[in-house]
Amino acid sequence: EDLPLPEIFAAFAYSPREQLVKRGDKFKKDFGPEGIWEGVVIQDTAPFDGWVVQYKDGSKETLPRIEVEKLVKGLVK
């Protein structure tokens, strides 16, 4: 498979840290004119630095770990 270099290097640079987010955590994300969508954290992408999230309509996306931490804590809307 052809993976981008940052993803290859991320696998070697990964070090577990205190889990601020866990599977099942809920959050709300503001998509501007599309409104605020509710979501749930469904999968850690370790060793890559992100989380897979799923919204109520069934759509999924991978977000950076820091963004998910802020969404779950309610620091970003």
PDB file of N, CA, C and O in Angstrom:
ATOM      1  N   GLU A   1       0.823  -1.177   0.000  1.00  0.00           N
ATOM      2  CA  GLU A   1       0.000   0.000   0.000  1.00  0.00           C
ATOM      3  C   GLU A   1       0.868   1.242   0.000  1.00  0.00           C
ATOM      4  O   GLU A   1       1.970   1.245   0.549  1.00  0.00           O
ATOM      5  N   ASP A   2       0.372   2.277  -0.610  1.00  0.00           N
ATOM      6  CA  ASP A   2       1.071   3.551  -0.612  1.00  0.00           C
ATOM      7  C   ASP A   2       0.468   4.451   0.461  1.00  0.00           C
ATOM      8  O   ASP A   2      -0.642   4.961   0.313  1.00  0.00           O
ATOM      9  N   LEU A   3       1.213   4.633   1.532  1.00  0.00           N
ATOM     10  CA  LEU A   3       0.760   5.506   2.609  1.00  0.00           C
ATOM     11  C   LEU A   3       1.570   6.798   2.570  1.00  0.00           C
ATOM     12  O   LEU A   3       2.755   6.777   2.238  1.00  0.00           O
ATOM     13  N   PRO A   4       0.940   7.917   2.905  1.00  0.00           N
ATOM     14  CA  PRO A   4       1.689   9.169   2.984  1.00  0.00           C
ATOM     15  C   PRO A   4       2.758   9.078   4.083  1.00  0.00           C
ATOM     16  O   PRO A   4       2.541   8.438   5.111  1.00  0.00           O
ATOM     17  N   LEU A   5       3.887   9.706   3.865  1.00  0.00           N
ATOM     18  CA  LEU A   5       4.982   9.644   4.831  1.00  0.00           C
ATOM     19  C   LEU A   5       4.580  10.051   6.244  1.00  0.00           C
ATOM     20  O   LEU A   5       5.002   9.390   7.193  1.00  0.00           O
ATOM     21  N   PRO A   6       3.783  11.106   6.436  1.00  0.00           N
ATOM     22  CA  PRO A   6       3.415  11.452   7.823  1.00  0.00           C
ATOM     23  C   PRO A   6       2.717  10.303   8.541  1.00  0.00           C
ATOM     24  O   PRO A   6       2.918  10.119   9.741  1.00  0.00           O
ATOM     25  N   GLU A   7       1.904   9.530   7.832  1.00  0.00           N
ATOM     26  CA  GLU A   7       1.215   8.403   8.470  1.00  0.00           C
ATOM     27  C   GLU A   7       2.193   7.292   8.809  1.00  0.00           C
ATOM     28  O   GLU A   7       2.051   6.638   9.843  1.00  0.00           O
ATOM     29  N   ILE A   8       3.176   7.071   7.961  1.00  0.00           N
ATOM     30  CA  ILE A   8       4.181   6.043   8.235  1.00  0.00           C
ATOM     31  C   ILE A   8       4.984   6.429   9.476  1.00  0.00           C
ATOM     32  O   ILE A   8       5.184   5.608  10.370  1.00  0.00           O
ATOM     33  N   PHE A   9       5.440   7.675   9.527  1.00  0.00           N
ATOM     34  CA  PHE A   9       6.242   8.121  10.661  1.00  0.00           C
ATOM     35  C   PHE A   9       5.415   8.197  11.942  1.00  0.00           C
ATOM     36  O   PHE A   9       5.958   8.002  13.029  1.00  0.00           O
ATOM     37  N   ALA A  10       4.137   8.471  11.840  1.00  0.00           N
ATOM     38  CA  ALA A  10       3.277   8.559  13.020  1.00  0.00           C
ATOM     39  C   ALA A  10       3.229   7.220  13.749  1.00  0.00           C
ATOM     40  O   ALA A  10       3.153   7.182  14.977  1.00  0.00           O
ATOM     41  N   ALA A  11       3.271   6.136  13.004  1.00  0.00           N
ATOM     42  CA  ALA A  11       3.222   4.810  13.612  1.00  0.00           C
ATOM     43  C   ALA A  11       4.426   4.588  14.528  1.00  0.00           C
ATOM     44  O   ALA A  11       4.308   3.917  15.554  1.00  0.00           O
ATOM     45  N   PHE A  12       5.575   5.144  14.166  1.00  0.00           N
ATOM     46  CA  PHE A  12       6.773   4.976  14.980  1.00  0.00           C
ATOM     47  C   PHE A  12       6.867   6.001  16.091  1.00  0.00           C
ATOM     48  O   PHE A  12       7.539   5.763  17.094  1.00  0.00           O
ATOM     49  N   ALA A  13       6.213   7.126  15.932  1.00  0.00           N
ATOM     50  CA  ALA A  13       6.287   8.204  16.913  1.00  0.00           C
ATOM     51  C   ALA A  13       5.201   8.095  17.974  1.00  0.00           C
ATOM     52  O   ALA A  13       5.214   8.855  18.943  1.00  0.00           O
ATOM     53  N   TYR A  14       4.261   7.166  17.812  1.00  0.00           N
ATOM     54  CA  TYR A  14       3.128   7.062  18.726  1.00  0.00           C
ATOM     55  C   TYR A  14       3.585   6.622  20.104  1.00  0.00           C
ATOM     56  O   TYR A  14       4.358   5.674  20.244  1.00  0.00           O
ATOM     57  N   SER A  15       3.106   7.313  21.107  1.00  0.00           N
ATOM     58  CA  SER A  15       3.313   6.870  22.478  1.00  0.00           C
ATOM     59  C   SER A  15       1.999   7.076  23.220  1.00  0.00           C
ATOM     60  O   SER A  15       1.451   8.178  23.218  1.00  0.00           O
ATOM     61  N   PRO A  16       1.491   6.022  23.852  1.00  0.00           N
ATOM     62  CA  PRO A  16       0.218   6.156  24.549  1.00  0.00           C
ATOM     63  C   PRO A  16       0.308   7.225  25.619  1.00  0.00           C
ATOM     64  O   PRO A  16       1.335   7.368  26.284  1.00  0.00           O
ATOM     65  N   ARG A  17      -0.761   7.969  25.780  1.00  0.00           N
ATOM     66  CA  ARG A  17      -0.817   8.974  26.836  1.00  0.00           C
ATOM     67  C   ARG A  17      -2.155   8.828  27.551  1.00  0.00           C
ATOM     68  O   ARG A  17      -2.999   8.020  27.166  1.00  0.00           O
ATOM     69  N   GLU A  18      -2.323   9.599  28.565  1.00  0.00           N
ATOM     70  CA  GLU A  18      -3.570   9.527  29.322  1.00  0.00           C
ATOM     71  C   GLU A  18      -4.751   9.724  28.381  1.00  0.00           C
ATOM     72  O   GLU A  18      -4.796  10.689  27.617  1.00  0.00           O
ATOM     73  N   GLN A  19      -5.698   8.809  28.443  1.00  0.00           N
ATOM     74  CA  GLN A  19      -6.874   8.879  27.568  1.00  0.00           C
ATOM     75  C   GLN A  19      -7.822   9.955  28.054  1.00  0.00           C
ATOM     76  O   GLN A  19      -8.417   9.843  29.126  1.00  0.00           O
ATOM     77  N   LEU A  20      -7.956  11.007  27.247  1.00  0.00           N
ATOM     78  CA  LEU A  20      -8.890  12.078  27.575  1.00  0.00           C
ATOM     79  C   LEU A  20     -10.245  11.819  26.927  1.00  0.00           C
ATOM     80  O   LEU A  20     -11.255  12.405  27.318  1.00  0.00           O
ATOM     81  N   VAL A  21     -10.253  10.940  25.937  1.00  0.00           N
ATOM     82  CA  VAL A  21     -11.461  10.583  25.196  1.00  0.00           C
ATOM     83  C   VAL A  21     -11.545   9.071  25.177  1.00  0.00           C
ATOM     84  O   VAL A  21     -10.522   8.387  25.133  1.00  0.00           O
ATOM     85  N   LYS A  22     -12.756   8.548  25.210  1.00  0.00           N
ATOM     86  CA  LYS A  22     -12.914   7.097  25.111  1.00  0.00           C
ATOM     87  C   LYS A  22     -14.070   6.777  24.167  1.00  0.00           C
ATOM     88  O   LYS A  22     -14.929   7.620  23.905  1.00  0.00           O
ATOM     89  N   ARG A  23     -14.076   5.581  23.678  1.00  0.00           N
ATOM     90  CA  ARG A  23     -15.144   5.127  22.794  1.00  0.00           C
ATOM     91  C   ARG A  23     -16.484   5.309  23.496  1.00  0.00           C
ATOM     92  O   ARG A  23     -16.637   4.949  24.663  1.00  0.00           O
ATOM     93  N   GLY A  24     -17.449   5.867  22.777  1.00  0.00           N
ATOM     94  CA  GLY A  24     -18.772   6.088  23.342  1.00  0.00           C
ATOM     95  C   GLY A  24     -19.011   7.514  23.814  1.00  0.00           C
ATOM     96  O   GLY A  24     -20.150   7.895  24.083  1.00  0.00           O
ATOM     97  N   ASP A  25     -17.938   8.310  23.916  1.00  0.00           N
ATOM     98  CA  ASP A  25     -18.113   9.716  24.311  1.00  0.00           C
ATOM     99  C   ASP A  25     -18.944  10.446  23.265  1.00  0.00           C
ATOM    100  O   ASP A  25     -18.793  10.214  22.066  1.00  0.00           O
ATOM    101  N   LYS A  26     -19.821  11.328  23.728  1.00  0.00           N
ATOM    102  CA  LYS A  26     -20.696  12.083  22.830  1.00  0.00           C
ATOM    103  C   LYS A  26     -20.242  13.533  22.744  1.00  0.00           C
ATOM    104  O   LYS A  26     -19.594  14.052  23.652  1.00  0.00           O
ATOM    105  N   PHE A  27     -20.594  14.179  21.632  1.00  0.00           N
ATOM    106  CA  PHE A  27     -20.202  15.567  21.418  1.00  0.00           C
ATOM    107  C   PHE A  27     -21.161  16.206  20.419  1.00  0.00           C
ATOM    108  O   PHE A  27     -21.985  15.527  19.806  1.00  0.00           O
ATOM    109  N   LYS A  28     -21.039  17.517  20.268  1.00  0.00           N
ATOM    110  CA  LYS A  28     -21.780  18.259  19.241  1.00  0.00           C
ATOM    111  C   LYS A  28     -20.775  19.046  18.429  1.00  0.00           C
ATOM    112  O   LYS A  28     -19.840  19.625  18.982  1.00  0.00           O
ATOM    113  N   LYS A  29     -20.963  19.071  17.107  1.00  0.00           N
ATOM    114  CA  LYS A  29     -20.057  19.800  16.225  1.00  0.00           C
ATOM    115  C   LYS A  29     -20.863  20.745  15.352  1.00  0.00           C
ATOM    116  O   LYS A  29     -21.856  20.353  14.740  1.00  0.00           O
ATOM    117  N   ASP A  30     -20.424  21.985  15.304  1.00  0.00           N
ATOM    118  CA  ASP A  30     -21.098  23.022  14.527  1.00  0.00           C
ATOM    119  C   ASP A  30     -20.571  23.014  13.097  1.00  0.00           C
ATOM    120  O   ASP A  30     -19.383  23.242  12.868  1.00  0.00           O
ATOM    121  N   PHE A  31     -21.445  22.754  12.146  1.00  0.00           N
ATOM    122  CA  PHE A  31     -21.085  22.737  10.728  1.00  0.00           C
ATOM    123  C   PHE A  31     -21.567  24.007  10.030  1.00  0.00           C
ATOM    124  O   PHE A  31     -21.851  23.996   8.832  1.00  0.00           O
ATOM    125  N   GLY A  32     -21.656  25.100  10.785  1.00  0.00           N
ATOM    126  CA  GLY A  32     -22.054  26.383  10.213  1.00  0.00           C
ATOM    127  C   GLY A  32     -23.476  26.353   9.698  1.00  0.00           C
ATOM    128  O   GLY A  32     -24.400  26.035  10.446  1.00  0.00           O
ATOM    129  N   PRO A  33     -23.669  26.688   8.397  1.00  0.00           N
ATOM    130  CA  PRO A  33     -25.022  26.752   7.844  1.00  0.00           C
ATOM    131  C   PRO A  33     -25.765  25.414   7.864  1.00  0.00           C
ATOM    132  O   PRO A  33     -26.994  25.381   7.794  1.00  0.00           O
ATOM    133  N   GLU A  34     -25.018  24.315   7.959  1.00  0.00           N
ATOM    134  CA  GLU A  34     -25.657  22.989   7.986  1.00  0.00           C
ATOM    135  C   GLU A  34     -26.188  22.640   9.370  1.00  0.00           C
ATOM    136  O   GLU A  34     -26.916  21.659   9.527  1.00  0.00           O
ATOM    137  N   GLY A  35     -25.830  23.436  10.375  1.00  0.00           N
ATOM    138  CA  GLY A  35     -26.341  23.222  11.721  1.00  0.00           C
ATOM    139  C   GLY A  35     -25.375  22.488  12.632  1.00  0.00           C
ATOM    140  O   GLY A  35     -24.237  22.201  12.261  1.00  0.00           O
ATOM    141  N   ILE A  36     -25.848  22.196  13.818  1.00  0.00           N
ATOM    142  CA  ILE A  36     -25.058  21.485  14.825  1.00  0.00           C
ATOM    143  C   ILE A  36     -25.473  20.023  14.797  1.00  0.00           C
ATOM    144  O   ILE A  36     -26.654  19.694  14.906  1.00  0.00           O
ATOM    145  N   TRP A  37     -24.484  19.156  14.649  1.00  0.00           N
ATOM    146  CA  TRP A  37     -24.738  17.712  14.573  1.00  0.00           C
ATOM    147  C   TRP A  37     -24.212  17.028  15.821  1.00  0.00           C
ATOM    148  O   TRP A  37     -23.146  17.375  16.330  1.00  0.00           O
ATOM    149  N   GLU A  38     -24.971  16.051  16.312  1.00  0.00           N
ATOM    150  CA  GLU A  38     -24.537  15.252  17.451  1.00  0.00           C
ATOM    151  C   GLU A  38     -23.774  14.046  16.935  1.00  0.00           C
ATOM    152  O   GLU A  38     -24.128  13.450  15.917  1.00  0.00           O
ATOM    153  N   GLY A  39     -22.717  13.701  17.661  1.00  0.00           N
ATOM    154  CA  GLY A  39     -21.913  12.562  17.245  1.00  0.00           C
ATOM    155  C   GLY A  39     -21.443  11.756  18.435  1.00  0.00           C
ATOM    156  O   GLY A  39     -21.634  12.142  19.588  1.00  0.00           O
ATOM    157  N   VAL A  40     -20.822  10.624  18.129  1.00  0.00           N
ATOM    158  CA  VAL A  40     -20.274   9.742  19.147  1.00  0.00           C
ATOM    159  C   VAL A  40     -18.923   9.229  18.651  1.00  0.00           C
ATOM    160  O   VAL A  40     -18.743   8.964  17.462  1.00  0.00           O
ATOM    161  N   VAL A  41     -17.983   9.097  19.577  1.00  0.00           N
ATOM    162  CA  VAL A  41     -16.657   8.575  19.263  1.00  0.00           C
ATOM    163  C   VAL A  41     -16.778   7.056  19.144  1.00  0.00           C
ATOM    164  O   VAL A  41     -17.272   6.397  20.059  1.00  0.00           O
ATOM    165  N   ILE A  42     -16.318   6.491  17.996  1.00  0.00           N
ATOM    166  CA  ILE A  42     -16.493   5.044  17.827  1.00  0.00           C
ATOM    167  C   ILE A  42     -15.202   4.245  17.730  1.00  0.00           C
ATOM    168  O   ILE A  42     -15.214   3.042  17.990  1.00  0.00           O
ATOM    169  N   GLN A  43     -14.068   4.887  17.359  1.00  0.00           N
ATOM    170  CA  GLN A  43     -12.856   4.088  17.191  1.00  0.00           C
ATOM    171  C   GLN A  43     -11.609   4.961  17.287  1.00  0.00           C
ATOM    172  O   GLN A  43     -11.547   6.045  16.708  1.00  0.00           O
ATOM    173  N   ASP A  44     -10.621   4.471  18.026  1.00  0.00           N
ATOM    174  CA  ASP A  44      -9.316   5.121  18.121  1.00  0.00           C
ATOM    175  C   ASP A  44      -8.497   4.685  16.911  1.00  0.00           C
ATOM    176  O   ASP A  44      -8.502   3.507  16.555  1.00  0.00           O
ATOM    177  N   THR A  45      -7.802   5.611  16.282  1.00  0.00           N
ATOM    178  CA  THR A  45      -6.997   5.273  15.111  1.00  0.00           C
ATOM    179  C   THR A  45      -5.534   5.041  15.468  1.00  0.00           C
ATOM    180  O   THR A  45      -4.674   5.063  14.588  1.00  0.00           O
ATOM    181  N   ALA A  46      -5.238   4.818  16.758  1.00  0.00           N
ATOM    182  CA  ALA A  46      -3.849   4.600  17.185  1.00  0.00           C
ATOM    183  C   ALA A  46      -3.202   3.533  16.312  1.00  0.00           C
ATOM    184  O   ALA A  46      -3.843   2.526  16.014  1.00  0.00           O
ATOM    185  N   PRO A  47      -1.978   3.715  15.901  1.00  0.00           N
ATOM    186  CA  PRO A  47      -1.027   4.711  16.350  1.00  0.00           C
ATOM    187  C   PRO A  47      -1.163   6.061  15.654  1.00  0.00           C
ATOM    188  O   PRO A  47      -0.407   6.981  15.964  1.00  0.00           O
ATOM    189  N   PHE A  48      -2.085   6.204  14.741  1.00  0.00           N
ATOM    190  CA  PHE A  48      -2.292   7.508  14.105  1.00  0.00           C
ATOM    191  C   PHE A  48      -3.058   8.385  15.074  1.00  0.00           C
ATOM    192  O   PHE A  48      -3.820   7.885  15.901  1.00  0.00           O
ATOM    193  N   ASP A  49      -2.865   9.657  14.978  1.00  0.00           N
ATOM    194  CA  ASP A  49      -3.346  10.584  15.997  1.00  0.00           C
ATOM    195  C   ASP A  49      -4.752  11.082  15.709  1.00  0.00           C
ATOM    196  O   ASP A  49      -4.942  12.250  15.370  1.00  0.00           O
ATOM    197  N   GLY A  50      -5.748  10.195  15.844  1.00  0.00           N
ATOM    198  CA  GLY A  50      -7.117  10.612  15.586  1.00  0.00           C
ATOM    199  C   GLY A  50      -8.153   9.650  16.137  1.00  0.00           C
ATOM    200  O   GLY A  50      -7.837   8.629  16.748  1.00  0.00           O
ATOM    201  N   TRP A  51      -9.402  10.019  15.895  1.00  0.00           N
ATOM    202  CA  TRP A  51     -10.556   9.212  16.294  1.00  0.00           C
ATOM    203  C   TRP A  51     -11.532   9.159  15.136  1.00  0.00           C
ATOM    204  O   TRP A  51     -11.688  10.136  14.403  1.00  0.00           O
ATOM    205  N   VAL A  52     -12.191   8.021  14.970  1.00  0.00           N
ATOM    206  CA  VAL A  52     -13.291   7.912  14.018  1.00  0.00           C
ATOM    207  C   VAL A  52     -14.547   8.253  14.806  1.00  0.00           C
ATOM    208  O   VAL A  52     -14.783   7.714  15.887  1.00  0.00           O
ATOM    209  N   VAL A  53     -15.351   9.157  14.249  1.00  0.00           N
ATOM    210  CA  VAL A  53     -16.595   9.560  14.894  1.00  0.00           C
ATOM    211  C   VAL A  53     -17.762   9.276  13.953  1.00  0.00           C
ATOM    212  O   VAL A  53     -17.597   9.234  12.734  1.00  0.00           O
ATOM    213  N   GLN A  54     -18.931   9.085  14.533  1.00  0.00           N
ATOM    214  CA  GLN A  54     -20.135   8.835  13.739  1.00  0.00           C
ATOM    215  C   GLN A  54     -21.225   9.791  14.189  1.00  0.00           C
ATOM    216  O   GLN A  54     -21.432  10.012  15.382  1.00  0.00           O
ATOM    217  N   TYR A  55     -21.918  10.354  13.206  1.00  0.00           N
ATOM    218  CA  TYR A  55     -23.001  11.291  13.480  1.00  0.00           C
ATOM    219  C   TYR A  55     -24.335  10.561  13.443  1.00  0.00           C
ATOM    220  O   TYR A  55     -24.419   9.434  12.957  1.00  0.00           O
ATOM    221  N   LYS A  56     -25.382  11.210  13.960  1.00  0.00           N
ATOM    222  CA  LYS A  56     -26.706  10.578  14.063  1.00  0.00           C
ATOM    223  C   LYS A  56     -27.252  10.103  12.721  1.00  0.00           C
ATOM    224  O   LYS A  56     -28.043   9.161  12.677  1.00  0.00           O
ATOM    225  N   ASP A  57     -26.838  10.750  11.609  1.00  0.00           N
ATOM    226  CA  ASP A  57     -27.334  10.328  10.300  1.00  0.00           C
ATOM    227  C   ASP A  57     -26.579   9.123   9.759  1.00  0.00           C
ATOM    228  O   ASP A  57     -26.876   8.650   8.663  1.00  0.00           O
ATOM    229  N   GLY A  58     -25.596   8.616  10.520  1.00  0.00           N
ATOM    230  CA  GLY A  58     -24.838   7.438  10.107  1.00  0.00           C
ATOM    231  C   GLY A  58     -23.526   7.756   9.413  1.00  0.00           C
ATOM    232  O   GLY A  58     -22.721   6.852   9.189  1.00  0.00           O
ATOM    233  N   SER A  59     -23.286   9.014   9.067  1.00  0.00           N
ATOM    234  CA  SER A  59     -22.029   9.359   8.399  1.00  0.00           C
ATOM    235  C   SER A  59     -20.878   9.307   9.409  1.00  0.00           C
ATOM    236  O   SER A  59     -21.059   9.560  10.600  1.00  0.00           O
ATOM    237  N   LYS A  60     -19.689   8.969   8.895  1.00  0.00           N
ATOM    238  CA  LYS A  60     -18.501   8.844   9.730  1.00  0.00           C
ATOM    239  C   LYS A  60     -17.394   9.721   9.163  1.00  0.00           C
ATOM    240  O   LYS A  60     -17.356  10.003   7.965  1.00  0.00           O
ATOM    241  N   GLU A  61     -16.501  10.146  10.040  1.00  0.00           N
ATOM    242  CA  GLU A  61     -15.296  10.841   9.602  1.00  0.00           C
ATOM    243  C   GLU A  61     -14.214  10.631  10.648  1.00  0.00           C
ATOM    244  O   GLU A  61     -14.496  10.329  11.808  1.00  0.00           O
ATOM    245  N   THR A  62     -12.969  10.798  10.215  1.00  0.00           N
ATOM    246  CA  THR A  62     -11.833  10.720  11.126  1.00  0.00           C
ATOM    247  C   THR A  62     -11.382  12.137  11.426  1.00  0.00           C
ATOM    248  O   THR A  62     -11.131  12.936  10.523  1.00  0.00           O
ATOM    249  N   LEU A  63     -11.285  12.429  12.720  1.00  0.00           N
ATOM    250  CA  LEU A  63     -10.880  13.762  13.162  1.00  0.00           C
ATOM    251  C   LEU A  63      -9.588  13.668  13.957  1.00  0.00           C
ATOM    252  O   LEU A  63      -9.318  12.638  14.575  1.00  0.00           O
ATOM    253  N   PRO A  64      -8.782  14.735  13.950  1.00  0.00           N
ATOM    254  CA  PRO A  64      -7.564  14.747  14.770  1.00  0.00           C
ATOM    255  C   PRO A  64      -7.902  14.596  16.249  1.00  0.00           C
ATOM    256  O   PRO A  64      -8.923  15.099  16.717  1.00  0.00           O
ATOM    257  N   ARG A  65      -7.047  13.910  16.967  1.00  0.00           N
ATOM    258  CA  ARG A  65      -7.258  13.627  18.390  1.00  0.00           C
ATOM    259  C   ARG A  65      -7.528  14.909  19.188  1.00  0.00           C
ATOM    260  O   ARG A  65      -8.440  14.937  20.014  1.00  0.00           O
ATOM    261  N   ILE A  66      -6.758  15.951  18.954  1.00  0.00           N
ATOM    262  CA  ILE A  66      -6.916  17.197  19.721  1.00  0.00           C
ATOM    263  C   ILE A  66      -8.286  17.831  19.481  1.00  0.00           C
ATOM    264  O   ILE A  66      -8.881  18.387  20.404  1.00  0.00           O
ATOM    265  N   GLU A  67      -8.789  17.750  18.249  1.00  0.00           N
ATOM    266  CA  GLU A  67     -10.115  18.313  17.956  1.00  0.00           C
ATOM    267  C   GLU A  67     -11.206  17.532  18.680  1.00  0.00           C
ATOM    268  O   GLU A  67     -12.139  18.125  19.224  1.00  0.00           O
ATOM    269  N   VAL A  68     -11.094  16.206  18.690  1.00  0.00           N
ATOM    270  CA  VAL A  68     -12.097  15.384  19.364  1.00  0.00           C
ATOM    271  C   VAL A  68     -12.070  15.653  20.872  1.00  0.00           C
ATOM    272  O   VAL A  68     -13.122  15.724  21.507  1.00  0.00           O
ATOM    273  N   GLU A  69     -10.867  15.802  21.446  1.00  0.00           N
ATOM    274  CA  GLU A  69     -10.769  16.108  22.875  1.00  0.00           C
ATOM    275  C   GLU A  69     -11.494  17.410  23.199  1.00  0.00           C
ATOM    276  O   GLU A  69     -12.195  17.496  24.207  1.00  0.00           O
ATOM    277  N   LYS A  70     -11.328  18.422  22.349  1.00  0.00           N
ATOM    278  CA  LYS A  70     -11.994  19.705  22.583  1.00  0.00           C
ATOM    279  C   LYS A  70     -13.498  19.597  22.382  1.00  0.00           C
ATOM    280  O   LYS A  70     -14.263  20.214  23.123  1.00  0.00           O
ATOM    281  N   LEU A  71     -13.936  18.822  21.393  1.00  0.00           N
ATOM    282  CA  LEU A  71     -15.378  18.647  21.163  1.00  0.00           C
ATOM    283  C   LEU A  71     -16.038  17.935  22.328  1.00  0.00           C
ATOM    284  O   LEU A  71     -17.110  18.338  22.779  1.00  0.00           O
ATOM    285  N   VAL A  72     -15.403  16.878  22.820  1.00  0.00           N
ATOM    286  CA  VAL A  72     -15.975  16.093  23.918  1.00  0.00           C
ATOM    287  C   VAL A  72     -16.043  16.930  25.194  1.00  0.00           C
ATOM    288  O   VAL A  72     -16.991  16.809  25.970  1.00  0.00           O
ATOM    289  N   LYS A  73     -15.040  17.774  25.406  1.00  0.00           N
ATOM    290  CA  LYS A  73     -15.025  18.625  26.596  1.00  0.00           C
ATOM    291  C   LYS A  73     -15.958  19.822  26.440  1.00  0.00           C
ATOM    292  O   LYS A  73     -16.199  20.546  27.406  1.00  0.00           O
ATOM    293  N   GLY A  74     -16.486  20.038  25.230  1.00  0.00           N
ATOM    294  CA  GLY A  74     -17.387  21.158  25.003  1.00  0.00           C
ATOM    295  C   GLY A  74     -16.665  22.463  24.779  1.00  0.00           C
ATOM    296  O   GLY A  74     -17.275  23.528  24.875  1.00  0.00           O
ATOM    297  N   LEU A  75     -15.356  22.408  24.479  1.00  0.00           N
ATOM    298  CA  LEU A  75     -14.584  23.628  24.273  1.00  0.00           C
ATOM    299  C   LEU A  75     -14.782  24.195  22.870  1.00  0.00           C
ATOM    300  O   LEU A  75     -14.557  25.383  22.641  1.00  0.00           O
ATOM    301  N   VAL A  76     -15.203  23.347  21.933  1.00  0.00           N
ATOM    302  CA  VAL A  76     -15.462  23.763  20.554  1.00  0.00           C
ATOM    303  C   VAL A  76     -16.879  23.340  20.219  1.00  0.00           C
ATOM    304  O   VAL A  76     -17.331  22.278  20.646  1.00  0.00           O
ATOM    305  N   LYS A  77     -17.586  24.170  19.453  1.00  0.00           N
ATOM    306  CA  LYS A  77     -18.954  23.802  19.087  1.00  0.00           C
ATOM    307  C   LYS A  77     -19.088  23.703  17.614  1.00  0.00           C
ATOM    308  O   LYS A  77     -20.171  23.402  17.112  1.00  0.00           O
TER     309      LYS A  77
END
